[in-house]
Amino acid sequence: MYISIGEGTGWSASGGVFDCIVEATRKLFKDDEQFCLKSIYAPLDEQGQSFISLDYVDENCFNLFYLYCEKAMEDFSLSERAELITEARVPGVLFGWSEVLRVMREDPRYREPL
């Protein structure tokens, strides 16, 4: 499972960790942000691929995903999804999540939140 962040840049993980990250992030998108959500999740949802892609989204969608990904990470330990995995795996999921955010910060579209 893979999160394609930019041309030649991304992050891969096992299906369980990937699902924790992308599904917890997905839940935070609002109704009026569905265009960004669909653009990012199209490979996974519409094409049956094992990845999501930030490669071609604009700066606004990229940073919205970053914001929600960071928020989902902060809330993960107390989430329903965290309860589904063993407590010993939570640090590994959070480490993977921090790596996704680190790689995203290296992308030229990234803007520090105000």
N, C-alpha and C positions, 0 to 999 in steps of 0.2 A: 504494500500500500504506500502511496506516495503523495506528497503535497508539492506540486510544481510551483515554485515561487517566481522564477524568472528564467530567461533563456539560459539553460545549462545549470541552473541552481534549483535545489529543492531539498526535501527531507523525506526519508523513508523510514517505515516502522512496521511492526507486526500489525495484523488486522485489528487486534484488540486495542492497542494504543492509538492507532489511527482513528478507529471508531470513537473512542473517548474524546479525542480532540475535535474531529470534524463535526460530530453530532452535537456535542455540547456547544460548540460555536454556532452551528446552524440555528439552534433554538433561540438565539438572541436577536436574529434579524427581524425587523419589524415589517409590517405589511407593505409600507411604502418603500422598502429597501429590497424587494423581491428581485428586481432587475439584477442587482449586484449578486445576490444569492444564487440566482439561476446561472449567471455568467460563470461563477466560480465552481459551482457544483454540477454543471452540465455533463462533464465526462463521467462522473459517478452516477448521476440520476438518470440521464437520458441515453447515454451510450454504453452503460454497463461496464465502464472501465474501473480500474482499482486505484483511481487517483482523482484529486481535485486540482484545479489549475488557476493560478493567479497571474499567469504569464501575460495575458492580453487585457486584463482589466485596467481601468484608468486609476489614477492616483486616489480618487475619492473611494472607490470600491476597495482598493488595496488597503487603505488605512482604516476603513470601516471593518474589514475582516480582521486586521491587526487588533483593533480596539476590542472587538468581541472575543477574539481568541484569547487575549490577555485577561479579559473579564471572566471568561469561562474557566480559565486556568486558576484564577484567584478563588473561584467558587467551587472548584472541583472536589476538594477533600470532603465537603459537606453535601455533595450532590447524590442523587439517587444512583447515578451511574457508578460513582465511587463505591457505593455499597454493594454493587454487583461483582466487584473484583476483590481479591484478597488484599488485606491492609498492607501486606508486604510489597504489593505491586504499585501502590499509589506513588511512592517516590520515583519509581522508574517512569511512570506516565508523566509526572510533573517535570522530570528532567527532559524528556522528549519534547514536551510542550515548550519548555524554555529554549530548546534548540530551534524549534520552529520560529519563535519570536526573534531569536538572535539573527537567524538567517534573513528574516524579513527586514530587520533594521539595517542590514547591509545593502538592501535594494534601493536604487535612487528614487523610487516613488515614496519611500517611507518618510513620514513627517512626524516629528515629536508632538504628542498631544499637548494642547494648550492648557 
